Amino acid sequence: MGEALGRVGAFCAQFRWAVLAVWLVLVVGLTALTGILGPTTNNSVSLPGTESQAATDLLTQEFPPQQNGTSPAVYYAAKGKVDDGGKNQKAITDAYKALKKQDGVNSVTNPFEQPAAGFVSKDGKYAFIPILLDLDSQQLTEEIAEELYETATTGPQGVGLEAAVGGPIGSVLSQPDTGNSEKLGVIAAGIILTISFGSLVAMGMPLMSAVFGLLLGLSGIWVLGTVVDTPSIGVTIARMIGLGVGIDYALFLVTRYRSYVLGDGLDPKVAAGRAVATSGGAIIFAGSTVVIALVSLQVAGIPFIAALGLAAAVAVVGAVLAAVTLLPAVLAIIGGGIGALRLPFVGRRTDHPIATRWATLVTRRPWASALVAALLLIPLAIPVTSMTLGQEDLSVSPPGTSERDAYDLMSDGFGPGYNGPLLVAVSIKPKATPSDKYEKQYNEAESLKTSLDEAQQTLPAEQAALEAQEALLEEQEAALLVRLAALEAEAGTLANAEKKLAQQARQLTKEKQQLKAERQQIVADVAALAAETDGAALNEIKLGTRLGFNVVEQAFIDNVLSQPDDPAAIQALERELAQAQQREAELRQEISALEQRLSPEGQAIFVKEKRLITRAVENELDIKKLEVAIARTSDPAIKRLLDRALTEAKQRQQRIEQKLQRNLAQLSPADQVTLTEIRRTFRQLAVNDLRQRELNLRIDAATDPVVRAALQRELAQLQQSEVELRAELRANSQQLEQLAKQASVLRGEIRQLEQGAKALARSAAGLAAAEKELLSEAAQLAAAGRELAQEKAALEAAAAALEQSADELEAELQQAQAEQAQAEKLQKKLTKELTAAGGDARGTDPRIVKLQTALAEPSDVDLVSPPQINDAGTALTMSVIAKSRPAAPETADLVEQERTEVIPSALSPGMTADVGGTTAANIDLAAMITAKMLLVILTVTILSSILLLIAFRSLLIPLQAAVANLLAACAAFGLVTVIFQWGWGLDAIGLPSAYGTVPVVSYVPLMMFAALFGLSMDYQVFMMSTIQGEHASGKSARAAVKAGVAGAAKVIVTAALIMMSVFGSFVINPDPVVKQFGIGLTAAVAFAAFLVLLLAPAALTLFNRGTWWLPGFLDRILPDLDLEGRALERKLAEQSEATDANAVNADSAGQGESG
């Protein structure tokens, strides 16, 4: 292989400009052609052998437009309702009429004409128009979708409605742009390449090769789409994988080319051919491995999955072709300039000390390295055991897109299940016909209609005769009415007089009520004034009391301050104080002794009434203070107030004494005497306490200047308080005078009210006389009325016969009306049955009704739509709306329940029914992938292992590669499960979900596994080929592993980082599926590279010489691929040795001749 690739590389280098021109013409031409002809992708999913596919096949045959899916135009009225009969309803109806005229529209339904279909929400705030197109996904271009969107939304939005369109139309208008992801990936890859090479020119080579390869691959996918239904997501995955492998493959070749030109000094054209010979094999082998892994998805037997694999494989083929043909031609053109535009400080080292130390560590501790790899990745792989395959719904589509807005409006107004109805396709034989019950009711309604028509022909004549007799009676009644009019005129005059009299009575009553209210108000004012006066009087007493106590306290302090500071006098005071203190102790002992004399009942009463006794003693002291204040006061007004306060204190003392006497009466005479002694002793103790206070103050005032100053300040404060109290007393007196004036005014108002009451009494007497006269006139008028009533009775008797005839006619009319009501009731019933049947009488077929009823029975069913029957009556469809969202597990359970329980028991002979639609198809797809997953894994693993076996002629190398890839895949699956299915970090990747989780899309793990097995082979092949070369050069197995890892680590890390940056850049894509691929493949590549650099060398070290063991029969039959071009290098080395030998011989011959 090396020699053949060397010739290819040499050819491309020799004819570099022609090769470049061919590539430019090919890529530019195909790209322009695909742009002109438009996309060839098709998002229809074919699932052979499933119920959903059977339903699709029946739709294709009997209802061709149904297979294209329904696009709901959804409307929401924030103000008012959509069915308001006004501007909102008119705007939606106008949109319906406009859509009906659009090209490509097969049918639309007016939401207001089929109530049973549930196109208007229960609250009247939402409505939607189902749009069925004649266009499939390939024919529905963005321009057509945009025109339909404008037609559906412009008018309603103009009147304030929110509007959005979902389904295929919304999907076309909501396709995410992958351009930003690709740009970000290329920029990141460029940075990594710049750091690795240290040269902008070298950095540009892999990017150029990858871009050209990707353009060629996309053109190939376009061609593929003309023969295979290729989904649009397949193009995105192909872009992702094609760009990543394109950069990686070119990186391998550019690295080898740089070593030949810059390291070995080879001619650029020779170096380009040599690089293809030595690296091209690894590139082609790695690419072939990826292609085989992706093509192996065919074994799943799912066309959708097979198309995804083929699309990605085409992109990989484009990358390989660009790397082995275009890249060497461009490298030959650049020549030695591959190192131009160098950057300082990066890419200048030729040795790799970190890689060398890593290789030494891994080969020295192989068991520990293998254990570390297992301990790091196995925990990440554990969540894969809970991974459940599903399909995301539009709840995680990018906000603001038409399909997401339509999803949210449908969910809010109708329920999430409306976004993914289950389509039940039914085949029925013999053909559907109206039910016997419906036919019977229809015939009965026709019979009632005939009877009503006959009655309407006879009843008018009878009614005319009755009307003539009624006219005669009306003439007689008119004469009576004239006389009644005269009587009513007189009655009117009397009524006016009575009305006037009543008005006067009401006015009199009103005046009485007003007078009463005024009197009540004055009484209330008098009460309030009395309360205020009492309060002011009480306050005056309190102020006087406070003033009296103030005067006493001032006299006391004056007396204290007058104490001379004579030592003899002070000593006398101290002796008196000591005697008082001694007396206090004696009194307290006396009280204690008296308490001991009390009986237990007496002690209980004493404890209870001790506070009351204290109050009595304190009140006695207050009385003494008031008496002293009265004696010291010369102001008559103040003295009068103090007298009132003294009186009140004595009354209070009397009440306390009475209460004490009542309590003492409960005791024995002895206890009464004892308690009286205790009270006397308490009084003495209180007096003694006052005397001690005075003596202490006298002594302190005479001996302590600070105390004396404090007493002087207190005296000044008391004097100031006296001034303020006198001011308050004056203000209180003024208030009392003002209240007295107000009381005088109120007494005057009371007198005025009494005079008004007398006047009203006189008016009432006159009014009573007028009323008596009016009653006399009324009696006369009543007599005249009785005479007229007798005449009226005669007239009524004459009308009785006429009324009897009218009753007979009325009975006939009522019978006709009853028949009319019965006919209307029957018609409503027929209309209801017909509405449930979708407006088609054949929908009343008992077989269809039975199935329709059964489909609605599961608890998760929100609605079953009326059937749509084909013209032949042999097929029909019904939509089952779930209460849960399309991606919910409950919806999958409902599909299973309808298929396995409901439908089998509800089908009549000659009927088949299959549950289909997008939601059911997604569920079937997940089930098929789950069933085929193990087969695909085994196929990819076996084929990849066989390729490695052929490439490296070893049994153990494929084994460790398979184990490493399986471990990396499981760890990546576990990470995807944690992020999406468990919902850990959805917000961080820009994928918030109202439900907290996002299903793992069914085909993502399958594609990831196939892509991972192929992509990881890049690193396996590059490192193993390096190790194989070192081993072939004579190194031991362990030394070859160490040298190979050290030499390949930088390129592997660089390639992995590039691949991760490309895949990781697609995480910013708003499409949830693309995000899952981006995260999954990024993690898978990281894990695979990690295992290649850790687990693989550890395993090879442990295998030692057994690494390269191969059974003899395999050694004989397996071809030698020579991925590294070692045969070519040996041939070149032999040629170089022969050339050198010939040169030596020639030199020897020349010397002999000269001699």
MOGI-V616057 format. One record per backbone hydrogen bond with DSSP energy under -0.5 kcal/mol. CO is the residue of the C=O (numbers start at 1). NH is the residue of the N-H. If there is no record, write none. Layout:
co	nh
CO	NH
CO	NH
This chain:
co	nh
1	5
2	6
3	7
4	8
5	9
6	10
7	11
8	12
9	13
10	14
11	15
13	16
15	19
16	20
17	21
18	22
19	23
20	24
21	25
22	26
23	27
24	28
25	29
26	30
27	31
28	32
29	33
30	34
31	35
32	36
33	37
34	38
40	230
44	46
45	47
46	304
47	50
50	54
51	55
52	56
53	57
54	58
55	59
56	60
57	61
58	62
58	63
59	63
63	66
63	67
64	67
65	68
66	69
69	133
70	72
71	131
72	74
72	166
73	129
74	164
75	127
76	78
76	162
81	84
86	90
87	91
88	92
89	93
90	94
91	95
92	96
93	97
94	98
95	99
96	100
97	101
98	101
99	102
102	105
104	106
104	134
104	135
107	132
109	111
110	113
110	114
114	117
114	119
115	118
119	128
121	124
124	82
124	83
125	77
126	121
127	75
128	130
129	73
130	109
130	132
131	71
131	133
132	106
132	107
136	140
139	141
141	145
142	146
143	147
144	148
145	149
146	150
147	151
148	152
149	153
150	154
153	157
154	158
155	159
156	159
156	161
157	160
162	76
164	74
166	169
166	170
167	171
168	172
169	173
170	174
170	403
171	174
172	175
176	178
178	182
179	183
180	184
181	185
182	186
183	187
184	188
185	189
186	190
187	191
188	192
189	193
190	194
191	195
192	196
193	197
194	198
198	343
199	203
200	204
201	205
202	206
203	207
204	208
205	209
206	210
207	211
208	212
209	213
210	214
211	215
212	216
213	217
214	218
215	219
216	220
217	221
218	222
219	223
220	224
221	225
222	226
223	226
224	227
224	228
228	230
229	231
230	42
231	234
231	235
232	235
232	236
233	237
234	238
235	239
236	240
237	241
238	242
239	243
240	244
241	245
242	246
243	247
244	248
245	249
246	250
247	251
248	252
249	253
250	254
251	255
252	256
253	257
254	258
255	259
256	260
257	261
258	262
258	263
259	263
259	264
260	266
267	271
268	272
269	273
270	274
271	275
272	276
273	277
274	278
275	279
275	280
276	280
279	283
280	284
281	285
282	286
283	287
284	288
285	289
286	290
287	291
288	292
289	293
290	294
291	295
292	296
294	297
295	298
296	299
297	300
298	301
301	303
302	306
303	307
304	308
305	309
306	310
307	311
308	312
309	313
310	314
311	315
312	316
313	317
314	318
315	319
316	320
317	321
318	322
319	323
320	324
321	325
321	326
322	327
325	329
326	330
327	331
328	332
329	333
330	334
331	335
334	337
335	338
336	339
337	340
338	202
340	201
341	200
343	346
352	356
353	357
354	358
355	359
356	360
357	361
358	362
359	363
360	364
361	365
365	369
366	370
367	371
368	372
369	373
370	374
371	375
372	376
373	377
374	378
375	379
377	381
378	382
379	383
381	384
382	385
383	386
384	387
388	1000
390	1002
393	396
394	397
398	401
401	405
402	406
403	407
404	408
405	409
406	410
407	411
408	412
409	413
410	414
410	415
415	418
416	419
417	420
417	882
418	421
421	423
422	424
422	880
423	425
423	916
424	426
424	878
425	914
426	876
427	912
435	439
436	440
437	441
438	442
439	443
440	444
441	445
442	446
443	447
444	448
445	449
446	450
447	451
448	452
449	453
450	454
451	455
452	456
453	457
454	457
454	458
455	459
458	461
458	462
459	463
460	464
461	465
462	466
463	467
464	468
465	469
466	470
467	471
468	472
469	473
470	474
471	475
472	476
473	477
474	478
475	479
476	480
477	481
478	482
479	483
480	484
481	485
482	486
483	487
484	488
485	489
486	490
487	491
488	492
489	493
490	494
491	495
492	496
493	497
494	498
495	499
496	500
497	501
498	502
499	503
500	504
501	505
502	506
503	507
504	508
505	509
506	510
507	511
508	512
509	513
510	514
511	515
512	516
513	517
514	518
515	519
516	520
517	521
518	522
519	523
520	524
521	525
522	526
523	527
524	528
525	529
526	530
527	531
528	532
529	533
530	534
531	535
532	536
533	537
534	538
535	539
536	540
537	541
538	542
539	543
540	544
541	545
542	546
543	547
544	548
545	549
546	550
547	551
548	552
549	553
550	554
551	555
552	556
553	557
554	558
555	559
556	560
557	561
558	562
560	563
566	570
567	571
568	572
569	573
570	574
571	575
572	576
573	577
574	578
575	579
576	580
577	581
578	582
579	583
580	584
581	585
582	586
583	587
584	588
585	589
586	590
587	591
588	592
589	593
590	594
591	595
592	596
593	597
594	598
595	598
599	603
600	604
601	605
602	606
603	607
604	608
605	609
606	610
609	613
610	614
611	615
612	616
613	617
614	618
615	619
616	620
617	621
618	622
619	623
620	624
621	625
622	626
623	627
624	628
625	629
626	630
627	631
628	632
629	633
635	639
636	640
637	641
638	642
639	643
640	644
641	645
642	646
643	647
644	648
645	649
646	650
647	651
648	652
649	653
650	654
651	655
652	656
653	657
654	658
655	659
656	660
657	661
658	662
659	663
660	664
661	665
663	666
664	667
668	672
669	673
670	674
671	675
672	676
673	677
674	678
675	679
676	680
677	681
678	682
679	683
680	684
681	685
682	686
683	687
684	688
685	689
686	690
687	691
688	692
689	693
690	694
691	695
692	696
693	697
694	698
695	699
696	700
697	701
698	702
699	703
700	704
703	705
704	708
705	709
706	710
707	711
708	712
709	713
710	714
711	715
712	716
713	717
714	718
715	719
716	720
717	721
718	722
719	723
720	724
721	725
722	726
723	727
724	728
725	729
726	730
727	731
728	732
729	733
730	734
731	735
732	736
733	737
734	738
735	739
736	740
737	741
738	742
739	743
740	744
741	745
742	746
743	747
744	748
745	749
746	750
747	751
748	752
749	753
750	754
751	755
752	756
753	757
754	758
755	759
756	760
757	761
758	762
759	763
760	764
761	765
762	766
763	767
764	768
765	769
766	770
767	771
768	772
769	773
770	774
771	775
772	776
773	777
774	778
775	779
776	780
777	781
778	782
779	783
780	784
781	785
782	786
783	787
784	788
785	789
786	790
787	791
788	792
789	793
790	794
791	795
792	796
793	797
794	798
795	799
796	800
797	800
797	801
798	802
799	803
800	804
801	805
802	806
803	807
804	808
805	809
806	810
807	811
808	812
809	813
810	814
811	815
812	816
813	817
814	818
815	819
816	820
817	821
818	822
819	823
820	824
821	825
822	826
823	827
824	828
825	829
826	830
827	831
828	832
829	833
830	834
831	835
832	836
833	837
834	839
835	838
836	867
837	840
839	841
840	843
841	844
842	845
845	848
845	849
846	850
847	851
848	852
849	853
850	854
851	855
852	856
854	857
858	861
860	883
863	881
867	869
868	877
870	873
873	432
874	428
875	870
876	426
877	868
878	424
879	865
879	881
880	422
880	882
881	862
881	863
885	888
888	891
888	892
889	893
890	894
891	895
892	896
893	897
894	898
895	899
896	900
897	901
897	902
898	903
901	905
902	906
903	906
903	907
908	911
910	429
912	427
914	425
914	916
916	423
917	921
918	922
919	923
920	924
921	925
922	926
923	927
924	928
925	929
926	930
927	931
928	932
929	933
932	936
933	937
934	938
935	939
936	940
937	941
938	942
939	943
940	944
941	945
942	946
943	947
944	948
945	949
946	950
947	951
948	952
949	953
950	1121
954	958
955	959
956	960
957	961
958	962
959	963
960	964
961	965
962	966
963	967
964	968
965	969
966	970
967	971
968	972
969	973
970	974
971	975
972	976
973	977
974	978
975	979
976	980
976	981
977	982
978	984
980	998
983	985
983	986
985	989
986	991
987	990
993	996
999	1001
1000	390
1001	1004
1001	1005
1002	1006
1003	1007
1004	1008
1005	1009
1006	1010
1007	1011
1008	1012
1009	1013
1010	1014
1011	1015
1012	1016
1013	1017
1014	1018
1015	1018
1015	1019
1016	1020
1017	1021
1018	1022
1019	1023
1020	1024
1021	1025
1022	1026
1023	1027
1024	1028
1025	1029
1026	1030
1027	1031
1028	1032
1029	1033
1030	1035
1031	1034
1036	1040
1037	1041
1038	1042
1039	1043
1040	1044
1041	1045
1042	1046
1043	1047
1044	1048
1045	1049
1048	1052
1049	1053
1050	1054
1051	1055
1052	1056
1053	1057
1054	1058
1055	1059
1056	1060
1057	1061
1058	1062
1059	1063
1060	1064
1061	1065
1062	1066
1063	1066
1064	1067
1065	1068
1066	1069
1071	1075
1072	1076
1073	1077
1074	1078
1075	1079
1076	1080
1077	1081
1078	1082
1079	1083
1080	1084
1081	1085
1082	1086
1083	1087
1084	1088
1085	1089
1086	1090
1087	1091
1088	1092
1089	1093
1090	1094
1091	1095
1091	1096
1092	1097
1094	1098
1095	1099
1096	1100
1097	1101
1098	1102
1099	1103
1100	1104
1103	1106
1104	1107
1105	1108
1106	1109
1107	957
1109	955
1111	1115
1112	1116
1113	1117
1114	1118
1119	1121
1122	1125
1123	281
1123	282
1125	1129
1126	1130
1127	1131
1128	1132
1129	1133
1130	1134
1131	1135
1132	1136
1133	1137
1134	1138
1135	1139
1136	1140
1137	1141
1138	1142
1139	1143
1140	1144
1141	1145
1142	1146
1143	1147
1144	1148
1145	1149
1146	1150
1147	1151
1148	1152
1149	1153
1150	1154
1151	1155
